[in-house]
Amino acid sequence: MKYTTSDKYILVRNGQRKGNYNLSEVCEEIVNFSSFNKTHCWADKYIADLRDSTDINRGNPSTWASLGIEHHIVLCAE
């Protein structure tokens, strides 16, 4: 997942190239960023909720790209 802050681009992944990805680990890393704010936008709330979820359906690469893009657009608009 690509995640942006006001001064850098961050690429976060769980090390797997195919198979069952563990997006909750990726979300955990993002939520632990000092500048993370789950009320910043829809994507950040989704990331925080997904980290805490026990649901096995964690999305797919399109979902994860959408999260990064939505967060980036809101950050740039602000």
HTML snippet that shows the backbone in 3Dmol.js (N, CA, C, O; Angstrom):
<script src="https://3Dmol.org/build/3Dmol-min.js"></script>
<div id="view" style="width:600px;height:400px;position:relative"></div>
<script>
const pdb = `
ATOM      1  N   MET A   1       0.850  -1.167   0.000  1.00  0.00           N
ATOM      2  CA  MET A   1       0.000   0.000   0.000  1.00  0.00           C
ATOM      3  C   MET A   1       0.893   1.227   0.000  1.00  0.00           C
ATOM      4  O   MET A   1       1.862   1.298   0.756  1.00  0.00           O
ATOM      5  N   LYS A   2       0.568   2.194  -0.850  1.00  0.00           N
ATOM      6  CA  LYS A   2       1.259   3.481  -0.832  1.00  0.00           C
ATOM      7  C   LYS A   2       0.476   4.404   0.096  1.00  0.00           C
ATOM      8  O   LYS A   2      -0.745   4.528  -0.006  1.00  0.00           O
ATOM      9  N   TYR A   3       1.200   5.040   0.993  1.00  0.00           N
ATOM     10  CA  TYR A   3       0.573   5.935   1.953  1.00  0.00           C
ATOM     11  C   TYR A   3       1.422   7.192   2.014  1.00  0.00           C
ATOM     12  O   TYR A   3       2.647   7.110   2.107  1.00  0.00           O
ATOM     13  N   THR A   4       0.787   8.353   1.964  1.00  0.00           N
ATOM     14  CA  THR A   4       1.530   9.601   1.937  1.00  0.00           C
ATOM     15  C   THR A   4       1.351  10.386   3.226  1.00  0.00           C
ATOM     16  O   THR A   4       0.302  10.342   3.869  1.00  0.00           O
ATOM     17  N   THR A   5       2.404  11.103   3.580  1.00  0.00           N
ATOM     18  CA  THR A   5       2.327  12.076   4.654  1.00  0.00           C
ATOM     19  C   THR A   5       2.629  13.425   4.014  1.00  0.00           C
ATOM     20  O   THR A   5       2.845  13.498   2.804  1.00  0.00           O
ATOM     21  N   SER A   6       2.649  14.477   4.796  1.00  0.00           N
ATOM     22  CA  SER A   6       2.874  15.801   4.215  1.00  0.00           C
ATOM     23  C   SER A   6       4.262  15.954   3.611  1.00  0.00           C
ATOM     24  O   SER A   6       4.490  16.864   2.814  1.00  0.00           O
ATOM     25  N   ASP A   7       5.196  15.078   3.979  1.00  0.00           N
ATOM     26  CA  ASP A   7       6.553  15.238   3.462  1.00  0.00           C
ATOM     27  C   ASP A   7       7.188  13.981   2.868  1.00  0.00           C
ATOM     28  O   ASP A   7       8.363  14.015   2.502  1.00  0.00           O
ATOM     29  N   LYS A   8       6.446  12.866   2.761  1.00  0.00           N
ATOM     30  CA  LYS A   8       7.042  11.666   2.170  1.00  0.00           C
ATOM     31  C   LYS A   8       5.989  10.678   1.676  1.00  0.00           C
ATOM     32  O   LYS A   8       4.827  10.716   2.081  1.00  0.00           O
ATOM     33  N   TYR A   9       6.435   9.799   0.793  1.00  0.00           N
ATOM     34  CA  TYR A   9       5.642   8.661   0.346  1.00  0.00           C
ATOM     35  C   TYR A   9       6.152   7.443   1.094  1.00  0.00           C
ATOM     36  O   TYR A   9       7.361   7.251   1.224  1.00  0.00           O
ATOM     37  N   ILE A  10       5.244   6.625   1.582  1.00  0.00           N
ATOM     38  CA  ILE A  10       5.612   5.437   2.336  1.00  0.00           C
ATOM     39  C   ILE A  10       5.016   4.228   1.621  1.00  0.00           C
ATOM     40  O   ILE A  10       3.824   4.211   1.314  1.00  0.00           O
ATOM     41  N   LEU A  11       5.822   3.243   1.363  1.00  0.00           N
ATOM     42  CA  LEU A  11       5.348   1.997   0.774  1.00  0.00           C
ATOM     43  C   LEU A  11       5.350   0.943   1.873  1.00  0.00           C
ATOM     44  O   LEU A  11       6.391   0.652   2.462  1.00  0.00           O
ATOM     45  N   VAL A  12       4.195   0.382   2.142  1.00  0.00           N
ATOM     46  CA  VAL A  12       4.053  -0.593   3.216  1.00  0.00           C
ATOM     47  C   VAL A  12       3.520  -1.888   2.614  1.00  0.00           C
ATOM     48  O   VAL A  12       2.555  -1.870   1.851  1.00  0.00           O
ATOM     49  N   ARG A  13       4.147  -3.009   2.957  1.00  0.00           N
ATOM     50  CA  ARG A  13       3.660  -4.304   2.481  1.00  0.00           C
ATOM     51  C   ARG A  13       3.992  -5.368   3.507  1.00  0.00           C
ATOM     52  O   ARG A  13       4.806  -5.148   4.404  1.00  0.00           O
ATOM     53  N   ASN A  14       3.367  -6.506   3.373  1.00  0.00           N
ATOM     54  CA  ASN A  14       3.614  -7.566   4.344  1.00  0.00           C
ATOM     55  C   ASN A  14       4.574  -8.627   3.827  1.00  0.00           C
ATOM     56  O   ASN A  14       4.721  -9.681   4.445  1.00  0.00           O
ATOM     57  N   GLY A  15       5.222  -8.366   2.716  1.00  0.00           N
ATOM     58  CA  GLY A  15       6.258  -9.265   2.224  1.00  0.00           C
ATOM     59  C   GLY A  15       5.805 -10.369   1.292  1.00  0.00           C
ATOM     60  O   GLY A  15       6.646 -11.087   0.751  1.00  0.00           O
ATOM     61  N   GLN A  16       4.519 -10.531   1.086  1.00  0.00           N
ATOM     62  CA  GLN A  16       4.040 -11.589   0.205  1.00  0.00           C
ATOM     63  C   GLN A  16       3.763 -11.038  -1.184  1.00  0.00           C
ATOM     64  O   GLN A  16       3.253  -9.927  -1.329  1.00  0.00           O
ATOM     65  N   ARG A  17       4.096 -11.809  -2.194  1.00  0.00           N
ATOM     66  CA  ARG A  17       3.839 -11.391  -3.565  1.00  0.00           C
ATOM     67  C   ARG A  17       2.542 -11.992  -4.114  1.00  0.00           C
ATOM     68  O   ARG A  17       1.938 -11.434  -5.031  1.00  0.00           O
ATOM     69  N   LYS A  18       2.121 -13.111  -3.563  1.00  0.00           N
ATOM     70  CA  LYS A  18       0.838 -13.692  -3.949  1.00  0.00           C
ATOM     71  C   LYS A  18       0.358 -14.580  -2.831  1.00  0.00           C
ATOM     72  O   LYS A  18       1.105 -14.905  -1.908  1.00  0.00           O
ATOM     73  N   GLY A  19      -0.893 -14.968  -2.921  1.00  0.00           N
ATOM     74  CA  GLY A  19      -1.468 -15.793  -1.862  1.00  0.00           C
ATOM     75  C   GLY A  19      -2.301 -14.948  -0.925  1.00  0.00           C
ATOM     76  O   GLY A  19      -2.819 -13.902  -1.317  1.00  0.00           O
ATOM     77  N   ASN A  20      -2.432 -15.393   0.303  1.00  0.00           N
ATOM     78  CA  ASN A  20      -3.245 -14.690   1.288  1.00  0.00           C
ATOM     79  C   ASN A  20      -2.434 -13.596   1.966  1.00  0.00           C
ATOM     80  O   ASN A  20      -1.567 -13.872   2.794  1.00  0.00           O
ATOM     81  N   TYR A  21      -2.724 -12.364   1.607  1.00  0.00           N
ATOM     82  CA  TYR A  21      -2.033 -11.222   2.186  1.00  0.00           C
ATOM     83  C   TYR A  21      -2.584 -10.942   3.572  1.00  0.00           C
ATOM     84  O   TYR A  21      -3.767 -11.169   3.829  1.00  0.00           O
ATOM     85  N   ASN A  22      -1.753 -10.457   4.453  1.00  0.00           N
ATOM     86  CA  ASN A  22      -2.212 -10.076   5.776  1.00  0.00           C
ATOM     87  C   ASN A  22      -2.229  -8.555   5.849  1.00  0.00           C
ATOM     88  O   ASN A  22      -1.276  -7.934   6.320  1.00  0.00           O
ATOM     89  N   LEU A  23      -3.313  -7.968   5.382  1.00  0.00           N
ATOM     90  CA  LEU A  23      -3.400  -6.514   5.350  1.00  0.00           C
ATOM     91  C   LEU A  23      -3.479  -5.932   6.749  1.00  0.00           C
ATOM     92  O   LEU A  23      -3.146  -4.762   6.939  1.00  0.00           O
ATOM     93  N   SER A  24      -3.910  -6.710   7.738  1.00  0.00           N
ATOM     94  CA  SER A  24      -3.993  -6.162   9.093  1.00  0.00           C
ATOM     95  C   SER A  24      -2.605  -5.759   9.595  1.00  0.00           C
ATOM     96  O   SER A  24      -2.492  -4.788  10.344  1.00  0.00           O
ATOM     97  N   GLU A  25      -1.554  -6.468   9.209  1.00  0.00           N
ATOM     98  CA  GLU A  25      -0.192  -6.080   9.592  1.00  0.00           C
ATOM     99  C   GLU A  25       0.210  -4.769   8.926  1.00  0.00           C
ATOM    100  O   GLU A  25       0.857  -3.926   9.547  1.00  0.00           O
ATOM    101  N   VAL A  26      -0.168  -4.599   7.676  1.00  0.00           N
ATOM    102  CA  VAL A  26       0.110  -3.355   6.959  1.00  0.00           C
ATOM    103  C   VAL A  26      -0.648  -2.211   7.620  1.00  0.00           C
ATOM    104  O   VAL A  26      -0.086  -1.137   7.834  1.00  0.00           O
ATOM    105  N   CYS A  27      -1.909  -2.433   7.940  1.00  0.00           N
ATOM    106  CA  CYS A  27      -2.719  -1.410   8.605  1.00  0.00           C
ATOM    107  C   CYS A  27      -2.139  -1.057   9.969  1.00  0.00           C
ATOM    108  O   CYS A  27      -2.124   0.111  10.358  1.00  0.00           O
ATOM    109  N   GLU A  28      -1.668  -2.051  10.686  1.00  0.00           N
ATOM    110  CA  GLU A  28      -1.052  -1.816  12.001  1.00  0.00           C
ATOM    111  C   GLU A  28       0.137  -0.873  11.868  1.00  0.00           C
ATOM    112  O   GLU A  28       0.289   0.051  12.667  1.00  0.00           O
ATOM    113  N   GLU A  29       0.973  -1.098  10.875  1.00  0.00           N
ATOM    114  CA  GLU A  29       2.134  -0.237  10.672  1.00  0.00           C
ATOM    115  C   GLU A  29       1.711   1.197  10.354  1.00  0.00           C
ATOM    116  O   GLU A  29       2.301   2.144  10.873  1.00  0.00           O
ATOM    117  N   ILE A  30       0.701   1.361   9.512  1.00  0.00           N
ATOM    118  CA  ILE A  30       0.228   2.701   9.150  1.00  0.00           C
ATOM    119  C   ILE A  30      -0.389   3.401  10.356  1.00  0.00           C
ATOM    120  O   ILE A  30      -0.110   4.574  10.603  1.00  0.00           O
ATOM    121  N   VAL A  31      -1.220   2.694  11.102  1.00  0.00           N
ATOM    122  CA  VAL A  31      -1.879   3.290  12.273  1.00  0.00           C
ATOM    123  C   VAL A  31      -0.847   3.735  13.310  1.00  0.00           C
ATOM    124  O   VAL A  31      -1.099   4.673  14.066  1.00  0.00           O
ATOM    125  N   ASN A  32       0.291   3.086  13.354  1.00  0.00           N
ATOM    126  CA  ASN A  32       1.333   3.442  14.317  1.00  0.00           C
ATOM    127  C   ASN A  32       2.178   4.635  13.900  1.00  0.00           C
ATOM    128  O   ASN A  32       3.019   5.080  14.680  1.00  0.00           O
ATOM    129  N   PHE A  33       1.982   5.176  12.685  1.00  0.00           N
ATOM    130  CA  PHE A  33       2.701   6.391  12.298  1.00  0.00           C
ATOM    131  C   PHE A  33       2.283   7.520  13.234  1.00  0.00           C
ATOM    132  O   PHE A  33       1.111   7.626  13.596  1.00  0.00           O
ATOM    133  N   SER A  34       3.219   8.348  13.619  1.00  0.00           N
ATOM    134  CA  SER A  34       2.921   9.422  14.576  1.00  0.00           C
ATOM    135  C   SER A  34       1.893  10.416  14.031  1.00  0.00           C
ATOM    136  O   SER A  34       1.156  11.023  14.808  1.00  0.00           O
ATOM    137  N   SER A  35       1.834  10.587  12.733  1.00  0.00           N
ATOM    138  CA  SER A  35       0.903  11.558  12.156  1.00  0.00           C
ATOM    139  C   SER A  35      -0.445  10.948  11.764  1.00  0.00           C
ATOM    140  O   SER A  35      -1.305  11.652  11.234  1.00  0.00           O
ATOM    141  N   PHE A  36      -0.640   9.654  12.014  1.00  0.00           N
ATOM    142  CA  PHE A  36      -1.895   9.011  11.613  1.00  0.00           C
ATOM    143  C   PHE A  36      -3.063   9.551  12.433  1.00  0.00           C
ATOM    144  O   PHE A  36      -2.965   9.730  13.647  1.00  0.00           O
ATOM    145  N   ASN A  37      -4.171   9.805  11.734  1.00  0.00           N
ATOM    146  CA  ASN A  37      -5.387  10.290  12.385  1.00  0.00           C
ATOM    147  C   ASN A  37      -6.567   9.616  11.704  1.00  0.00           C
ATOM    148  O   ASN A  37      -6.857   9.901  10.542  1.00  0.00           O
ATOM    149  N   LYS A  38      -7.244   8.734  12.409  1.00  0.00           N
ATOM    150  CA  LYS A  38      -8.311   7.966  11.762  1.00  0.00           C
ATOM    151  C   LYS A  38      -9.509   8.820  11.361  1.00  0.00           C
ATOM    152  O   LYS A  38     -10.367   8.351  10.613  1.00  0.00           O
ATOM    153  N   THR A  39      -9.592  10.065  11.840  1.00  0.00           N
ATOM    154  CA  THR A  39     -10.686  10.944  11.430  1.00  0.00           C
ATOM    155  C   THR A  39     -10.293  11.840  10.262  1.00  0.00           C
ATOM    156  O   THR A  39     -11.079  12.691   9.844  1.00  0.00           O
ATOM    157  N   HIS A  40      -9.089  11.658   9.735  1.00  0.00           N
ATOM    158  CA  HIS A  40      -8.612  12.499   8.623  1.00  0.00           C
ATOM    159  C   HIS A  40      -9.460  12.326   7.367  1.00  0.00           C
ATOM    160  O   HIS A  40      -9.787  13.305   6.697  1.00  0.00           O
ATOM    161  N   CYS A  41      -9.813  11.094   7.052  1.00  0.00           N
ATOM    162  CA  CYS A  41     -10.604  10.833   5.843  1.00  0.00           C
ATOM    163  C   CYS A  41     -11.199   9.426   5.923  1.00  0.00           C
ATOM    164  O   CYS A  41     -10.904   8.658   6.839  1.00  0.00           O
ATOM    165  N   TRP A  42     -12.036   9.113   4.951  1.00  0.00           N
ATOM    166  CA  TRP A  42     -12.671   7.801   4.902  1.00  0.00           C
ATOM    167  C   TRP A  42     -11.631   6.684   4.872  1.00  0.00           C
ATOM    168  O   TRP A  42     -11.801   5.673   5.553  1.00  0.00           O
ATOM    169  N   ALA A  43     -10.578   6.842   4.111  1.00  0.00           N
ATOM    170  CA  ALA A  43      -9.571   5.788   3.978  1.00  0.00           C
ATOM    171  C   ALA A  43      -8.873   5.511   5.306  1.00  0.00           C
ATOM    172  O   ALA A  43      -8.631   4.353   5.647  1.00  0.00           O
ATOM    173  N   ASP A  44      -8.550   6.558   6.054  1.00  0.00           N
ATOM    174  CA  ASP A  44      -7.870   6.351   7.333  1.00  0.00           C
ATOM    175  C   ASP A  44      -8.781   5.645   8.337  1.00  0.00           C
ATOM    176  O   ASP A  44      -8.318   4.808   9.112  1.00  0.00           O
ATOM    177  N   LYS A  45     -10.060   5.974   8.326  1.00  0.00           N
ATOM    178  CA  LYS A  45     -10.997   5.261   9.195  1.00  0.00           C
ATOM    179  C   LYS A  45     -11.077   3.793   8.791  1.00  0.00           C
ATOM    180  O   LYS A  45     -11.092   2.906   9.644  1.00  0.00           O
ATOM    181  N   TYR A  46     -11.127   3.546   7.498  1.00  0.00           N
ATOM    182  CA  TYR A  46     -11.185   2.177   6.984  1.00  0.00           C
ATOM    183  C   TYR A  46      -9.939   1.397   7.414  1.00  0.00           C
ATOM    184  O   TYR A  46     -10.041   0.248   7.844  1.00  0.00           O
ATOM    185  N   ILE A  47      -8.768   2.021   7.297  1.00  0.00           N
ATOM    186  CA  ILE A  47      -7.508   1.380   7.678  1.00  0.00           C
ATOM    187  C   ILE A  47      -7.523   1.036   9.168  1.00  0.00           C
ATOM    188  O   ILE A  47      -7.159  -0.076   9.550  1.00  0.00           O
ATOM    189  N   ALA A  48      -7.937   1.977  10.005  1.00  0.00           N
ATOM    190  CA  ALA A  48      -7.989   1.735  11.447  1.00  0.00           C
ATOM    191  C   ALA A  48      -8.998   0.640  11.781  1.00  0.00           C
ATOM    192  O   ALA A  48      -8.716  -0.235  12.599  1.00  0.00           O
ATOM    193  N   ASP A  49     -10.167   0.685  11.154  1.00  0.00           N
ATOM    194  CA  ASP A  49     -11.185  -0.341  11.398  1.00  0.00           C
ATOM    195  C   ASP A  49     -10.725  -1.715  10.918  1.00  0.00           C
ATOM    196  O   ASP A  49     -10.974  -2.725  11.576  1.00  0.00           O
ATOM    197  N   LEU A  50     -10.057  -1.748   9.772  1.00  0.00           N
ATOM    198  CA  LEU A  50      -9.573  -3.017   9.228  1.00  0.00           C
ATOM    199  C   LEU A  50      -8.505  -3.622  10.132  1.00  0.00           C
ATOM    200  O   LEU A  50      -8.455  -4.839  10.311  1.00  0.00           O
ATOM    201  N   ARG A  51      -7.665  -2.784  10.693  1.00  0.00           N
ATOM    202  CA  ARG A  51      -6.645  -3.282  11.617  1.00  0.00           C
ATOM    203  C   ARG A  51      -7.291  -3.994  12.798  1.00  0.00           C
ATOM    204  O   ARG A  51      -6.774  -5.007  13.268  1.00  0.00           O
ATOM    205  N   ASP A  52      -8.419  -3.473  13.282  1.00  0.00           N
ATOM    206  CA  ASP A  52      -9.091  -4.024  14.458  1.00  0.00           C
ATOM    207  C   ASP A  52     -10.088  -5.127  14.125  1.00  0.00           C
ATOM    208  O   ASP A  52     -10.637  -5.753  15.032  1.00  0.00           O
ATOM    209  N   SER A  53     -10.327  -5.372  12.864  1.00  0.00           N
ATOM    210  CA  SER A  53     -11.339  -6.332  12.437  1.00  0.00           C
ATOM    211  C   SER A  53     -10.836  -7.771  12.507  1.00  0.00           C
ATOM    212  O   SER A  53      -9.649  -8.040  12.321  1.00  0.00           O
ATOM    213  N   THR A  54     -11.747  -8.674  12.774  1.00  0.00           N
ATOM    214  CA  THR A  54     -11.433 -10.103  12.709  1.00  0.00           C
ATOM    215  C   THR A  54     -11.985 -10.719  11.421  1.00  0.00           C
ATOM    216  O   THR A  54     -11.876 -11.927  11.210  1.00  0.00           O
ATOM    217  N   ASP A  55     -12.573  -9.891  10.570  1.00  0.00           N
ATOM    218  CA  ASP A  55     -13.120 -10.345   9.297  1.00  0.00           C
ATOM    219  C   ASP A  55     -11.990 -10.869   8.416  1.00  0.00           C
ATOM    220  O   ASP A  55     -10.968 -10.202   8.256  1.00  0.00           O
ATOM    221  N   ILE A  56     -12.168 -12.054   7.846  1.00  0.00           N
ATOM    222  CA  ILE A  56     -11.111 -12.614   7.005  1.00  0.00           C
ATOM    223  C   ILE A  56     -11.084 -11.987   5.608  1.00  0.00           C
ATOM    224  O   ILE A  56     -10.090 -12.124   4.897  1.00  0.00           O
ATOM    225  N   ASN A  57     -12.158 -11.302   5.205  1.00  0.00           N
ATOM    226  CA  ASN A  57     -12.178 -10.627   3.914  1.00  0.00           C
ATOM    227  C   ASN A  57     -11.533  -9.255   4.087  1.00  0.00           C
ATOM    228  O   ASN A  57     -12.183  -8.314   4.542  1.00  0.00           O
ATOM    229  N   ARG A  58     -10.291  -9.144   3.733  1.00  0.00           N
ATOM    230  CA  ARG A  58      -9.521  -7.921   3.955  1.00  0.00           C
ATOM    231  C   ARG A  58      -9.401  -7.080   2.692  1.00  0.00           C
ATOM    232  O   ARG A  58      -8.602  -6.144   2.651  1.00  0.00           O
ATOM    233  N   GLY A  59     -10.164  -7.389   1.683  1.00  0.00           N
ATOM    234  CA  GLY A  59     -10.092  -6.623   0.449  1.00  0.00           C
ATOM    235  C   GLY A  59      -9.151  -7.263  -0.548  1.00  0.00           C
ATOM    236  O   GLY A  59      -8.795  -8.435  -0.426  1.00  0.00           O
ATOM    237  N   ASN A  60      -8.755  -6.482  -1.533  1.00  0.00           N
ATOM    238  CA  ASN A  60      -7.887  -6.964  -2.596  1.00  0.00           C
ATOM    239  C   ASN A  60      -7.000  -5.800  -3.037  1.00  0.00           C
ATOM    240  O   ASN A  60      -7.145  -4.694  -2.517  1.00  0.00           O
ATOM    241  N   PRO A  61      -6.097  -6.018  -3.970  1.00  0.00           N
ATOM    242  CA  PRO A  61      -5.216  -4.925  -4.387  1.00  0.00           C
ATOM    243  C   PRO A  61      -5.955  -3.663  -4.846  1.00  0.00           C
ATOM    244  O   PRO A  61      -5.460  -2.555  -4.641  1.00  0.00           O
ATOM    245  N   SER A  62      -7.121  -3.814  -5.459  1.00  0.00           N
ATOM    246  CA  SER A  62      -7.897  -2.637  -5.874  1.00  0.00           C
ATOM    247  C   SER A  62      -8.392  -1.848  -4.661  1.00  0.00           C
ATOM    248  O   SER A  62      -8.362  -0.617  -4.660  1.00  0.00           O
ATOM    249  N   THR A  63      -8.842  -2.556  -3.641  1.00  0.00           N
ATOM    250  CA  THR A  63      -9.281  -1.897  -2.403  1.00  0.00           C
ATOM    251  C   THR A  63      -8.133  -1.130  -1.788  1.00  0.00           C
ATOM    252  O   THR A  63      -8.295   0.024  -1.391  1.00  0.00           O
ATOM    253  N   TRP A  64      -6.968  -1.763  -1.705  1.00  0.00           N
ATOM    254  CA  TRP A  64      -5.822  -1.146  -1.046  1.00  0.00           C
ATOM    255  C   TRP A  64      -5.324   0.063  -1.837  1.00  0.00           C
ATOM    256  O   TRP A  64      -4.921   1.069  -1.253  1.00  0.00           O
ATOM    257  N   ALA A  65      -5.352  -0.038  -3.177  1.00  0.00           N
ATOM    258  CA  ALA A  65      -4.966   1.112  -4.012  1.00  0.00           C
ATOM    259  C   ALA A  65      -5.950   2.255  -3.792  1.00  0.00           C
ATOM    260  O   ALA A  65      -5.543   3.413  -3.694  1.00  0.00           O
ATOM    261  N   SER A  66      -7.238   1.942  -3.713  1.00  0.00           N
ATOM    262  CA  SER A  66      -8.253   2.969  -3.483  1.00  0.00           C
ATOM    263  C   SER A  66      -8.025   3.694  -2.164  1.00  0.00           C
ATOM    264  O   SER A  66      -8.200   4.909  -2.084  1.00  0.00           O
ATOM    265  N   LEU A  67      -7.635   2.957  -1.132  1.00  0.00           N
ATOM    266  CA  LEU A  67      -7.380   3.574   0.171  1.00  0.00           C
ATOM    267  C   LEU A  67      -6.225   4.563   0.085  1.00  0.00           C
ATOM    268  O   LEU A  67      -6.325   5.689   0.574  1.00  0.00           O
ATOM    269  N   GLY A  68      -5.137   4.143  -0.531  1.00  0.00           N
ATOM    270  CA  GLY A  68      -3.982   5.021  -0.665  1.00  0.00           C
ATOM    271  C   GLY A  68      -4.283   6.248  -1.507  1.00  0.00           C
ATOM    272  O   GLY A  68      -3.840   7.349  -1.180  1.00  0.00           O
ATOM    273  N   ILE A  69      -5.027   6.070  -2.583  1.00  0.00           N
ATOM    274  CA  ILE A  69      -5.370   7.183  -3.473  1.00  0.00           C
ATOM    275  C   ILE A  69      -6.299   8.160  -2.767  1.00  0.00           C
ATOM    276  O   ILE A  69      -6.087   9.371  -2.834  1.00  0.00           O
ATOM    277  N   GLU A  70      -7.324   7.651  -2.093  1.00  0.00           N
ATOM    278  CA  GLU A  70      -8.273   8.541  -1.415  1.00  0.00           C
ATOM    279  C   GLU A  70      -7.567   9.354  -0.332  1.00  0.00           C
ATOM    280  O   GLU A  70      -7.795  10.557  -0.206  1.00  0.00           O
ATOM    281  N   HIS A  71      -6.714   8.697   0.445  1.00  0.00           N
ATOM    282  CA  HIS A  71      -5.963   9.406   1.485  1.00  0.00           C
ATOM    283  C   HIS A  71      -5.088  10.496   0.858  1.00  0.00           C
ATOM    284  O   HIS A  71      -5.037  11.619   1.361  1.00  0.00           O
ATOM    285  N   HIS A  72      -4.409  10.168  -0.227  1.00  0.00           N
ATOM    286  CA  HIS A  72      -3.503  11.121  -0.883  1.00  0.00           C
ATOM    287  C   HIS A  72      -4.276  12.331  -1.438  1.00  0.00           C
ATOM    288  O   HIS A  72      -3.824  13.469  -1.305  1.00  0.00           O
ATOM    289  N   ILE A  73      -5.421  12.087  -2.048  1.00  0.00           N
ATOM    290  CA  ILE A  73      -6.226  13.187  -2.604  1.00  0.00           C
ATOM    291  C   ILE A  73      -6.673  14.133  -1.500  1.00  0.00           C
ATOM    292  O   ILE A  73      -6.578  15.351  -1.657  1.00  0.00           O
ATOM    293  N   VAL A  74      -7.154  13.598  -0.394  1.00  0.00           N
ATOM    294  CA  VAL A  74      -7.591  14.451   0.724  1.00  0.00           C
ATOM    295  C   VAL A  74      -6.412  15.233   1.279  1.00  0.00           C
ATOM    296  O   VAL A  74      -6.534  16.423   1.568  1.00  0.00           O
ATOM    297  N   LEU A  75      -5.267  14.570   1.430  1.00  0.00           N
ATOM    298  CA  LEU A  75      -4.071  15.249   1.941  1.00  0.00           C
ATOM    299  C   LEU A  75      -3.662  16.401   1.016  1.00  0.00           C
ATOM    300  O   LEU A  75      -3.338  17.488   1.495  1.00  0.00           O
ATOM    301  N   CYS A  76      -3.674  16.177  -0.287  1.00  0.00           N
ATOM    302  CA  CYS A  76      -3.301  17.228  -1.250  1.00  0.00           C
ATOM    303  C   CYS A  76      -4.330  18.364  -1.267  1.00  0.00           C
ATOM    304  O   CYS A  76      -3.965  19.533  -1.388  1.00  0.00           O
ATOM    305  N   ALA A  77      -5.599  18.019  -1.148  1.00  0.00           N
ATOM    306  CA  ALA A  77      -6.659  19.031  -1.175  1.00  0.00           C
ATOM    307  C   ALA A  77      -6.563  19.955   0.041  1.00  0.00           C
ATOM    308  O   ALA A  77      -6.890  21.139  -0.040  1.00  0.00           O
ATOM    309  N   GLU A  78      -6.119  19.410   1.146  1.00  0.00           N
ATOM    310  CA  GLU A  78      -5.996  20.224   2.365  1.00  0.00           C
ATOM    311  C   GLU A  78      -4.810  21.147   2.270  1.00  0.00           C
ATOM    312  O   GLU A  78      -4.546  21.910   3.200  1.00  0.00           O
TER     313      GLU A  78
END
`;
const viewer = $3Dmol.createViewer("view");
viewer.addModel(pdb, "pdb");
viewer.setStyle({}, {cartoon: {color: "spectrum"}});
viewer.zoomTo();
viewer.render();
</script>
